[in-house]
Structures are given as C-alpha cells and as structure tokens.
C-alpha cells in the first residue's frame, strides 16, 4: 500500500481527498493532510474524511510515498527547498498553476519523479477535466498512482508541459468565464421581470441541455447553425456577439490568464 501526504488544505486539496476517500478501493494505506496555520480546518477534514492531520509537513514527508503540493505557486520555492533535504525519490505532484516538472526537478534531487496536474474546481463534484504532464523520472508505477488520483476527481488528459501551460486557461480557468456568461444571462432574464431564482433555474437548465447536446453531437458550429437559422432572431443575437468581438474577447482572456500564470512563477 502507498501513503499520501497532502501539503495544503484548501478547496482543491479537499476535492482530491474527497474523491480518493469515496473510491470503493482506496489504494492509499493512509492520507495525511498538512496546513501550518489553520488547525480548525485540519480538524474538520479529519472528522469529515477520516484522514490524518499534521502541522509539520516537512517532518512527515520522509515517511510518505507520494507528496501532493496543494499550496499556492509562490510557496513552492521554499517548500521544495525544505523537501529536498528530507525526501528520497518519493513521487512529488503539484496542482499549482505555472509550476511545471522542469521547475520542480530543478529544485529537488536528481532522479526525483515529479508531475504537474491541473484540475479545475469541478473536481469537488468528481467532474474535473484535468490536464497533466510528467517529469523525466516518472515510470509506469508512478503513472498508475497519478491516474488513480486524477480518476477520483473526473477525466484527465496527458499533454506536454508546454501544452498544459497553454491550456491552463481553457480547462482550469474557463469555468469562471462560463460562470460570468451565466451571470450575464441571469441578469438579462431578471431585466425582463422574472425573479432571481427563476432566472437562475432557466439559465442553468439551458446550459445543462446545451452541454448535453455538445456531448451528443460534438460540433459546436453545427449546433449553433441549427439554432441560428439565417435571418432569424437568434442569428441577430449572434451577429451582435460577433460585432462585439465575442470570440476575440475569449481569446484575450485565455492569453491574459496564461501569461499571468507563467510570469507569476518566473
């Protein structure tokens, strides 16, 4: 059996822990969660998921097989510096934006297997679309563990480090763009006289049905053409979106997100 140490106790850490604990057969013999400053949160995680907790992550690192860094990107330099002194080729994973395998390998002992996994917040309900990339010392045994963790929170796709950087905004940040879109539609509905609860229900169900259509058909352009017949009312709405640069705005949002994620860790 394998032991897991999670350094960080935020929402993503909890989502992964929740997914692992919910699995019928948990391959981890023990899961320990660390947070240096919030014992109250650790106590809640312990009660909820039955995990071990500690405020001394570095002191526990040597006795765990897999170490998952769920700390902010800016905390990684110091964390990796401390871990280098106490670990001996354990598998080290991170969920921090912009922190790729090369970055981690450069700060740990040569030969340490590392991977960068990028879930999104839907991990909390087991529906994440995660991208991941592995360092040069990851073998098949490590890949099984990585796949096990990622499958506990949704679907995943292995890419190059460069592509994970590029697609961080698409799979990791774009849910926030979608929520902004949903909020805008909700506001539009309220302006036409329905209450907030009704507006939210209408928008959510519309989005659910639209996603189901995408899953069934898979071609956004074809589906859009089916709704927006030439000269029709929907086509007029699409015309306004095009005039306002809707696609360009999304591309700029993606570019800004990725640029910030990269420069934040240089």
N, C-alpha and C positions, 0 to 999 in steps of 0.2 A: 504493500500500500504506500501511497505517496502523501506527504504533508504539504500544506499550502499556508504561506504567510502573506497576508494582505496588508500592505503598508498604506494606510489611508482608510477613512471610514465614511466617505461621502456617498452621494447618491449612486454613482457608478459602482463603487465597491459593494454597496448593499445590493444592487441589482444582480451583480455576478454571484455574490454569496447566496442570495435568494434562489437564483437559478440552479446553482450547484446543489443546495440542500434539497430542492424539490425533485431532483433526479431520483429515479427509483433505486438505482445502484450508484452510490457515490464512490468514485474511485479514490477520493482523498480520505485517508485514515483520520486526519484532523485538519481543521481550518482555524487559524489564529488571525485575529484582526487587531491592528495596532493604530492608535491615534494618541499622540503625545499630549494633547491639550484638552480632550473632551471625554472624560471618563463616563459622564452621564450617557453619551451616545453609545459608547462601548457597552455599557451595562444593558442598554436597550437591545443592541444587536445580539448580545449573549442570551438574553431572555427570549428573543424572537426566533433565533436560528440555532441556538444551542452551540455556538462557536466558542472557542477560547478567545480571550482578550488580553492585551498587554499594552502598556505604555512605553515599553522598551523594545522597539522593533529590532534594533541592531543587535541587542543581546540575544534575541531569539532566532536571528537569521541563520546562524550556522546549523541549527537543528532542524531546518525545514528544507525540503527538496525543491520546492517551487516558490519563488518570491514574486508577487504581483505588486507593482508600484502603481497605486491609485492616488498619488499625490500630484499637486499642481506642477506644470512644466518647470517653473522657476525653482522648485525644491529639489530637482533631480541631481544637480551638480553635487550638492552637499550629501544627499542620500547615497549616491553612487560612490563618492569618496569614502564614506563610512563603510559601506557594504564591501568594498574592495579589500578591506582589512580583515574581514571576518568570514567571508564565504569561500567555498572551494568548488567552483564549477557547477553550482546549482543553476537551474533554469530561471532566468530573470525576465519578467514580462513587464511592459508598461502600457497604460491606457492614456498617457498624456499626449496631447496634440503637439506635433512637431518633433517628438523625441524618437528618432529612428534608430535601428540597430547599430549603425555606424557610430552614432553619438554615444550609445551605451557601451559598446565594445571598447571605445577609446578610453573609457573611464573605469573599466574593470580589467581583471587579469586576463591575459591572452588565453583563449580557449573557452571562455565562459559563453554558454549558449544563451542567446537573448532573442526576444521577439517584440515587435510593436503591434499592438492590437488596438483598433479604433472602432469601438461600438458606438451606438447612439442611445439616446435616452429611452427608446422603446425596449431596451434591454430589461427595463423594470417590469415589463409585461411579457417577456420572452419573445419579442418581435423585432429585435435589433437586426439591422443589416450592417454587419461588421466587416471591415477590411483588415487585413493583417499582412505582415511581412516578417520573414525570419532572418536572423543573422547567419553568418557563415559556419557557426559551430553547432547549429541545430540539427539533430539526427531524427530518425524515424520515431524513436521513443519519445522525444520531446514533441514531435508533431502530433502524436496521439493525445498528449496532455493538452496541447493548445487547442486541438479540435474539440476535445471534451469540454473545455471551458467555454469555448465560443458556441458550441451547440446547445449549451444550457441557457443561452440568452437569445437564440434566434439563428439566423443564417449568416454565413461568412464566405468571403472570397479572398484567396491569397493573391497578392499583387507584388510588384517590385516596390521598393521603398519610395522611389520617385512617384509612382502612381498613387500610393497611399497618401503622400503629401498632396498630390494634385486633387485627389478625390475626397479629402477630408471634409470639404465644404458640402459635397454632394450627399454623402451618406451620414456625416456626423452633424453638420450644422444646418443643412437644408430643412430638417423638421421645423426649425424655428421660422424659416421663411414660409413654410406651409401654414404654420400657425398664424403668422402675420396676414397671410392671404385669407385664412378662415375668419380672422377677426375683422378684416375689412368687409367681407361679405356679410358678416353678422351685423356690423354697423349699418350697412346698406339696407338690410332687412328691417332693422329697428326704425330706420328713417321712413319706412313705408307703413309703420303703425303696428307691427307685431311686438309683443313683449320680448325681453331678453331671452327668456327660457325658450320660447317658441323659435326665435331666430337661431339660437344655438342648435336646437334639435334639427331644424331644417338644414342647416349648413353641414352638420356632422353626418347626417344620413346621406346628403348629396355626395359628400366626399367618400363615404364608405362605398356607395354604389359605383362611383366613378373609378375607385381603385379596383373594385371587383371586375369592372369592365376591362380595365387595363390588364389585370391578371388573366382574364379570359381571352382577350384579343391580342394584347401586347403591342399594338401600333397606335401611338397617341395621335398621329396625323390622321389616320383613317377614322378614328373615333371622333376627332374634332370635326372632320368633314361631314360625318353622319349627323352631328348635332347642328352644325352651322351650314345649312343649305344656302346656296348662292342667293343673295338678295333678301335673305330672311333677317329676322330680328337678332338672332344670335350672331350672325355674320357681321351685323353692325357693331355689336359689342366687341367682337374680335378685331374689327377694324380700328376701334378706339385703342385697344390694348397694343396693337401694332404701331399706331401713330405715336403712342406714348413711350414706345421702346421697351415693352414688357420683357422680351427675350434679352435685350441688351442689359436691362437693369439686373436680371438674374445673373447674367454672366459677370457683371461688375461686382455683384455681391459675392459670388463664388471667388473671384480673383482677390477681393479685399480680405476675405476670410483666410484664404490660403497664404497670402502674403504676410498677414499678421501672425499666423501660426508658425511660419518659417522664421521671420525676423525676431520673434519673441524668444527664440532659443539659440540664436547665433551669438 
